[in-house]
């Protein structure tokens, strides 16, 4: 079975859970955001075929994973002691973005090269990050990549609608490399 099909099977078992969503709603609890970031990282590991390396840096070998509710922006954090190293890494690794609906029945995954994010984001953030960390009390630097930018410029890897896989691009890595 191919990577995207494996990832979709994982999604059906561990991300899109209508019973759990019904219980959350029944008890007036928040539905969006209940899937932890490590689950999105695992989902993307299945899509890319890559594993995590170490505890710092990109989430997966060669890939930074981001997730947000549809229309929400993708947050990047740079910690005091590794901010410049992380910014440099973000410029060269690939980025994979998962956008999900309120109830997780719709998910779109897009991919971008780090170089595609440099001009508008990483190169702009670098001096701001350096400036922020001149104050020793600052521990984190947070910025967002806009959903609209990813939607417009990202390569669609897969799309799920109504809990069904409606599009998959098994050649996304080759296509991304050619951009």
ChimeraX commands (.cxc) that place a marker at each C-alpha (Angstrom):
marker #1 position 0.00,0.00,0.00 radius 0.5
marker #1 position 1.30,3.49,-0.86 radius 0.5
marker #1 position 2.19,6.13,1.75 radius 0.5
marker #1 position -0.88,8.30,1.25 radius 0.5
marker #1 position -3.26,5.34,1.50 radius 0.5
marker #1 position -1.52,4.28,4.72 radius 0.5
marker #1 position -1.84,7.82,6.06 radius 0.5
marker #1 position -5.54,7.89,5.15 radius 0.5
marker #1 position -6.12,4.62,7.02 radius 0.5
marker #1 position -4.38,6.17,10.04 radius 0.5
marker #1 position -6.59,9.26,9.69 radius 0.5
marker #1 position -9.75,7.11,9.74 radius 0.5
marker #1 position -8.62,5.34,12.93 radius 0.5
marker #1 position -6.92,8.11,14.89 radius 0.5
marker #1 position -7.94,11.56,13.64 radius 0.5
marker #1 position -11.50,11.44,12.30 radius 0.5
marker #1 position -13.51,9.88,15.09 radius 0.5
marker #1 position -17.21,10.77,14.76 radius 0.5
marker #1 position -18.07,9.05,18.06 radius 0.5
marker #1 position -15.49,11.07,20.02 radius 0.5
marker #1 position -16.53,14.27,18.25 radius 0.5
marker #1 position -20.17,13.59,19.17 radius 0.5
marker #1 position -19.22,13.09,22.83 radius 0.5
marker #1 position -17.16,16.29,22.87 radius 0.5
marker #1 position -20.11,18.24,21.47 radius 0.5
marker #1 position -22.56,16.56,23.82 radius 0.5
marker #1 position -20.48,17.74,26.77 radius 0.5
marker #1 position -19.94,21.25,25.34 radius 0.5
marker #1 position -16.21,20.65,24.88 radius 0.5
marker #1 position -14.05,22.07,22.11 radius 0.5
marker #1 position -13.78,19.82,19.05 radius 0.5
marker #1 position -11.21,21.65,16.92 radius 0.5
marker #1 position -7.75,21.30,18.39 radius 0.5
marker #1 position -8.29,18.03,20.24 radius 0.5
marker #1 position -5.90,16.20,17.89 radius 0.5
marker #1 position -2.42,16.71,19.35 radius 0.5
marker #1 position 0.44,17.99,17.19 radius 0.5
marker #1 position 2.35,14.69,17.53 radius 0.5
marker #1 position -0.58,12.92,15.82 radius 0.5
marker #1 position -0.29,15.32,12.87 radius 0.5
marker #1 position 3.46,14.64,12.83 radius 0.5
marker #1 position 2.78,10.90,12.67 radius 0.5
marker #1 position 0.19,11.43,9.92 radius 0.5
marker #1 position 2.78,13.38,7.93 radius 0.5
marker #1 position 5.48,10.79,8.68 radius 0.5
marker #1 position 3.22,8.23,7.00 radius 0.5
marker #1 position 2.65,10.57,4.04 radius 0.5
marker #1 position 6.33,11.42,3.53 radius 0.5
marker #1 position 7.82,8.11,4.61 radius 0.5
marker #1 position 10.23,10.01,6.89 radius 0.5
marker #1 position 10.95,9.64,10.60 radius 0.5
marker #1 position 11.81,12.11,13.33 radius 0.5
marker #1 position 15.47,12.74,14.07 radius 0.5
marker #1 position 16.38,13.91,17.55 radius 0.5
marker #1 position 14.38,16.25,19.74 radius 0.5
marker #1 position 15.25,19.60,18.13 radius 0.5
marker #1 position 15.00,20.92,14.61 radius 0.5
marker #1 position 12.56,19.80,11.93 radius 0.5
marker #1 position 9.79,17.46,13.05 radius 0.5
marker #1 position 10.73,14.79,10.49 radius 0.5
marker #1 position 13.90,14.24,8.48 radius 0.5
marker #1 position 13.73,17.01,5.89 radius 0.5
marker #1 position 10.21,18.11,6.84 radius 0.5
marker #1 position 8.64,20.64,9.21 radius 0.5
marker #1 position 5.01,19.75,10.06 radius 0.5
marker #1 position 2.33,22.38,10.75 radius 0.5
marker #1 position -1.39,22.03,11.37 radius 0.5
marker #1 position -4.24,24.49,11.81 radius 0.5
marker #1 position -7.99,24.73,11.44 radius 0.5
marker #1 position -9.01,25.73,7.90 radius 0.5
marker #1 position -8.45,29.47,7.57 radius 0.5
marker #1 position -6.12,29.56,10.57 radius 0.5
marker #1 position -2.49,30.51,10.24 radius 0.5
marker #1 position 0.44,28.16,10.88 radius 0.5
marker #1 position 2.51,29.05,13.94 radius 0.5
marker #1 position 6.29,28.85,14.05 radius 0.5
marker #1 position 8.16,29.13,17.35 radius 0.5
marker #1 position 11.84,29.87,17.80 radius 0.5
marker #1 position 13.29,29.25,21.24 radius 0.5
marker #1 position 16.01,31.42,22.69 radius 0.5
marker #1 position 18.94,29.01,22.50 radius 0.5
marker #1 position 18.34,27.58,19.03 radius 0.5
marker #1 position 16.48,30.31,17.15 radius 0.5
marker #1 position 19.05,31.09,14.45 radius 0.5
marker #1 position 19.85,27.44,13.81 radius 0.5
marker #1 position 16.13,26.65,13.52 radius 0.5
marker #1 position 15.48,29.59,11.19 radius 0.5
marker #1 position 18.33,28.48,8.93 radius 0.5
marker #1 position 16.99,24.93,8.91 radius 0.5
marker #1 position 13.46,26.14,8.09 radius 0.5
marker #1 position 14.87,27.86,5.00 radius 0.5
marker #1 position 16.09,24.57,3.52 radius 0.5
marker #1 position 13.75,21.80,4.71 radius 0.5
marker #1 position 10.35,21.10,3.18 radius 0.5
marker #1 position 7.21,22.17,5.01 radius 0.5
marker #1 position 3.97,20.19,5.12 radius 0.5
marker #1 position 0.77,21.93,6.19 radius 0.5
marker #1 position -2.39,20.18,7.38 radius 0.5
marker #1 position -5.60,22.23,7.32 radius 0.5
marker #1 position -8.56,20.59,9.02 radius 0.5
marker #1 position -12.25,21.36,9.42 radius 0.5
marker #1 position -13.95,21.84,12.79 radius 0.5
marker #1 position -14.93,18.17,12.96 radius 0.5
marker #1 position -11.88,16.78,11.11 radius 0.5
marker #1 position -14.05,15.34,8.34 radius 0.5
marker #1 position -12.19,17.50,5.82 radius 0.5
marker #1 position -8.41,17.80,5.66 radius 0.5
marker #1 position -6.13,19.27,3.03 radius 0.5
marker #1 position -2.39,18.67,3.11 radius 0.5
marker #1 position -0.08,20.96,1.16 radius 0.5
marker #1 position 3.70,20.96,0.80 radius 0.5
marker #1 position 6.19,23.75,0.15 radius 0.5
marker #1 position 9.95,24.03,-0.07 radius 0.5
marker #1 position 11.54,26.12,2.64 radius 0.5
marker #1 position 12.98,28.37,-0.06 radius 0.5
marker #1 position 9.41,29.27,-1.09 radius 0.5
marker #1 position 8.86,30.72,2.40 radius 0.5
marker #1 position 12.11,32.68,2.73 radius 0.5
marker #1 position 11.34,36.00,1.10 radius 0.5
marker #1 position 7.98,36.63,2.76 radius 0.5
marker #1 position 8.68,34.94,6.10 radius 0.5
marker #1 position 12.00,33.50,7.27 radius 0.5
marker #1 position 14.27,36.27,5.96 radius 0.5
marker #1 position 11.89,38.89,7.41 radius 0.5
marker #1 position 11.67,37.13,10.77 radius 0.5
marker #1 position 15.41,36.67,11.28 radius 0.5
marker #1 position 16.31,40.27,12.29 radius 0.5
marker #1 position 13.13,40.50,14.38 radius 0.5
marker #1 position 14.08,37.33,16.20 radius 0.5
marker #1 position 17.62,38.54,16.85 radius 0.5
marker #1 position 16.25,41.82,18.19 radius 0.5
marker #1 position 13.73,40.10,20.47 radius 0.5
marker #1 position 16.40,37.90,22.06 radius 0.5
marker #1 position 18.54,40.89,22.98 radius 0.5
marker #1 position 16.21,41.02,25.98 radius 0.5
marker #1 position 17.17,38.06,28.21 radius 0.5
marker #1 position 13.63,37.83,29.58 radius 0.5
marker #1 position 12.22,36.75,26.22 radius 0.5
marker #1 position 12.04,32.98,25.90 radius 0.5
marker #1 position 10.09,32.46,22.66 radius 0.5
marker #1 position 9.66,34.16,19.33 radius 0.5
marker #1 position 6.40,33.29,17.56 radius 0.5
marker #1 position 5.31,34.14,14.04 radius 0.5
marker #1 position 2.71,32.83,11.59 radius 0.5
marker #1 position 2.69,31.75,7.98 radius 0.5
marker #1 position -0.65,32.85,6.55 radius 0.5
marker #1 position -3.17,30.18,5.56 radius 0.5
marker #1 position -3.90,32.13,2.36 radius 0.5
marker #1 position -0.20,32.02,1.36 radius 0.5
marker #1 position -0.04,28.25,1.82 radius 0.5
marker #1 position -3.37,27.78,0.06 radius 0.5
marker #1 position -2.19,29.82,-2.93 radius 0.5
marker #1 position 1.39,28.55,-3.17 radius 0.5
marker #1 position 1.41,25.08,-1.64 radius 0.5
marker #1 position 1.37,21.86,-3.65 radius 0.5
marker #1 position -1.71,19.81,-2.76 radius 0.5
marker #1 position -0.64,16.41,-1.46 radius 0.5
marker #1 position -4.02,15.03,-0.45 radius 0.5
marker #1 position -7.56,16.14,0.16 radius 0.5
marker #1 position -10.19,14.53,2.36 radius 0.5
marker #1 position -13.83,15.65,2.21 radius 0.5
marker #1 position -16.64,14.20,4.28 radius 0.5
marker #1 position -14.21,11.66,5.70 radius 0.5
marker #1 position -13.36,10.34,2.21 radius 0.5
marker #1 position -10.07,10.62,0.36 radius 0.5
marker #1 position -11.00,12.59,-2.77 radius 0.5
marker #1 position -7.52,13.49,-4.06 radius 0.5
marker #1 position -4.02,12.17,-3.58 radius 0.5
marker #1 position -0.77,13.08,-5.28 radius 0.5
marker #1 position 1.58,10.13,-4.92 radius 0.5
marker #1 position 4.28,12.05,-6.84 radius 0.5
marker #1 position 4.25,15.14,-4.61 radius 0.5
marker #1 position 7.91,14.76,-3.58 radius 0.5
marker #1 position 9.09,14.66,-7.20 radius 0.5
marker #1 position 6.84,17.59,-8.10 radius 0.5
marker #1 position 8.02,19.59,-5.09 radius 0.5
marker #1 position 11.67,18.95,-5.97 radius 0.5
marker #1 position 11.06,20.30,-9.49 radius 0.5
marker #1 position 9.64,23.62,-8.25 radius 0.5
marker link #1:1,2 radius 0.2
marker link #1:2,3 radius 0.2
marker link #1:3,4 radius 0.2
marker link #1:4,5 radius 0.2
marker link #1:5,6 radius 0.2
marker link #1:6,7 radius 0.2
marker link #1:7,8 radius 0.2
marker link #1:8,9 radius 0.2
marker link #1:9,10 radius 0.2
marker link #1:10,11 radius 0.2
marker link #1:11,12 radius 0.2
marker link #1:12,13 radius 0.2
marker link #1:13,14 radius 0.2
marker link #1:14,15 radius 0.2
marker link #1:15,16 radius 0.2
marker link #1:16,17 radius 0.2
marker link #1:17,18 radius 0.2
marker link #1:18,19 radius 0.2
marker link #1:19,20 radius 0.2
marker link #1:20,21 radius 0.2
marker link #1:21,22 radius 0.2
marker link #1:22,23 radius 0.2
marker link #1:23,24 radius 0.2
marker link #1:24,25 radius 0.2
marker link #1:25,26 radius 0.2
marker link #1:26,27 radius 0.2
marker link #1:27,28 radius 0.2
marker link #1:28,29 radius 0.2
marker link #1:29,30 radius 0.2
marker link #1:30,31 radius 0.2
marker link #1:31,32 radius 0.2
marker link #1:32,33 radius 0.2
marker link #1:33,34 radius 0.2
marker link #1:34,35 radius 0.2
marker link #1:35,36 radius 0.2
marker link #1:36,37 radius 0.2
marker link #1:37,38 radius 0.2
marker link #1:38,39 radius 0.2
marker link #1:39,40 radius 0.2
marker link #1:40,41 radius 0.2
marker link #1:41,42 radius 0.2
marker link #1:42,43 radius 0.2
marker link #1:43,44 radius 0.2
marker link #1:44,45 radius 0.2
marker link #1:45,46 radius 0.2
marker link #1:46,47 radius 0.2
marker link #1:47,48 radius 0.2
marker link #1:48,49 radius 0.2
marker link #1:49,50 radius 0.2
marker link #1:50,51 radius 0.2
marker link #1:51,52 radius 0.2
marker link #1:52,53 radius 0.2
marker link #1:53,54 radius 0.2
marker link #1:54,55 radius 0.2
marker link #1:55,56 radius 0.2
marker link #1:56,57 radius 0.2
marker link #1:57,58 radius 0.2
marker link #1:58,59 radius 0.2
marker link #1:59,60 radius 0.2
marker link #1:60,61 radius 0.2
marker link #1:61,62 radius 0.2
marker link #1:62,63 radius 0.2
marker link #1:63,64 radius 0.2
marker link #1:64,65 radius 0.2
marker link #1:65,66 radius 0.2
marker link #1:66,67 radius 0.2
marker link #1:67,68 radius 0.2
marker link #1:68,69 radius 0.2
marker link #1:69,70 radius 0.2
marker link #1:70,71 radius 0.2
marker link #1:71,72 radius 0.2
marker link #1:72,73 radius 0.2
marker link #1:73,74 radius 0.2
marker link #1:74,75 radius 0.2
marker link #1:75,76 radius 0.2
marker link #1:76,77 radius 0.2
marker link #1:77,78 radius 0.2
marker link #1:78,79 radius 0.2
marker link #1:79,80 radius 0.2
marker link #1:80,81 radius 0.2
marker link #1:81,82 radius 0.2
marker link #1:82,83 radius 0.2
marker link #1:83,84 radius 0.2
marker link #1:84,85 radius 0.2
marker link #1:85,86 radius 0.2
marker link #1:86,87 radius 0.2
marker link #1:87,88 radius 0.2
marker link #1:88,89 radius 0.2
marker link #1:89,90 radius 0.2
marker link #1:90,91 radius 0.2
marker link #1:91,92 radius 0.2
marker link #1:92,93 radius 0.2
marker link #1:93,94 radius 0.2
marker link #1:94,95 radius 0.2
marker link #1:95,96 radius 0.2
marker link #1:96,97 radius 0.2
marker link #1:97,98 radius 0.2
marker link #1:98,99 radius 0.2
marker link #1:99,100 radius 0.2
marker link #1:100,101 radius 0.2
marker link #1:101,102 radius 0.2
marker link #1:102,103 radius 0.2
marker link #1:103,104 radius 0.2
marker link #1:104,105 radius 0.2
marker link #1:105,106 radius 0.2
marker link #1:106,107 radius 0.2
marker link #1:107,108 radius 0.2
marker link #1:108,109 radius 0.2
marker link #1:109,110 radius 0.2
marker link #1:110,111 radius 0.2
marker link #1:111,112 radius 0.2
marker link #1:112,113 radius 0.2
marker link #1:113,114 radius 0.2
marker link #1:114,115 radius 0.2
marker link #1:115,116 radius 0.2
marker link #1:116,117 radius 0.2
marker link #1:117,118 radius 0.2
marker link #1:118,119 radius 0.2
marker link #1:119,120 radius 0.2
marker link #1:120,121 radius 0.2
marker link #1:121,122 radius 0.2
marker link #1:122,123 radius 0.2
marker link #1:123,124 radius 0.2
marker link #1:124,125 radius 0.2
marker link #1:125,126 radius 0.2
marker link #1:126,127 radius 0.2
marker link #1:127,128 radius 0.2
marker link #1:128,129 radius 0.2
marker link #1:129,130 radius 0.2
marker link #1:130,131 radius 0.2
marker link #1:131,132 radius 0.2
marker link #1:132,133 radius 0.2
marker link #1:133,134 radius 0.2
marker link #1:134,135 radius 0.2
marker link #1:135,136 radius 0.2
marker link #1:136,137 radius 0.2
marker link #1:137,138 radius 0.2
marker link #1:138,139 radius 0.2
marker link #1:139,140 radius 0.2
marker link #1:140,141 radius 0.2
marker link #1:141,142 radius 0.2
marker link #1:142,143 radius 0.2
marker link #1:143,144 radius 0.2
marker link #1:144,145 radius 0.2
marker link #1:145,146 radius 0.2
marker link #1:146,147 radius 0.2
marker link #1:147,148 radius 0.2
marker link #1:148,149 radius 0.2
marker link #1:149,150 radius 0.2
marker link #1:150,151 radius 0.2
marker link #1:151,152 radius 0.2
marker link #1:152,153 radius 0.2
marker link #1:153,154 radius 0.2
marker link #1:154,155 radius 0.2
marker link #1:155,156 radius 0.2
marker link #1:156,157 radius 0.2
marker link #1:157,158 radius 0.2
marker link #1:158,159 radius 0.2
marker link #1:159,160 radius 0.2
marker link #1:160,161 radius 0.2
marker link #1:161,162 radius 0.2
marker link #1:162,163 radius 0.2
marker link #1:163,164 radius 0.2
marker link #1:164,165 radius 0.2
marker link #1:165,166 radius 0.2
marker link #1:166,167 radius 0.2
marker link #1:167,168 radius 0.2
marker link #1:168,169 radius 0.2
marker link #1:169,170 radius 0.2
marker link #1:170,171 radius 0.2
marker link #1:171,172 radius 0.2
marker link #1:172,173 radius 0.2
marker link #1:173,174 radius 0.2
marker link #1:174,175 radius 0.2
marker link #1:175,176 radius 0.2
marker link #1:176,177 radius 0.2
marker link #1:177,178 radius 0.2
marker link #1:178,179 radius 0.2
view
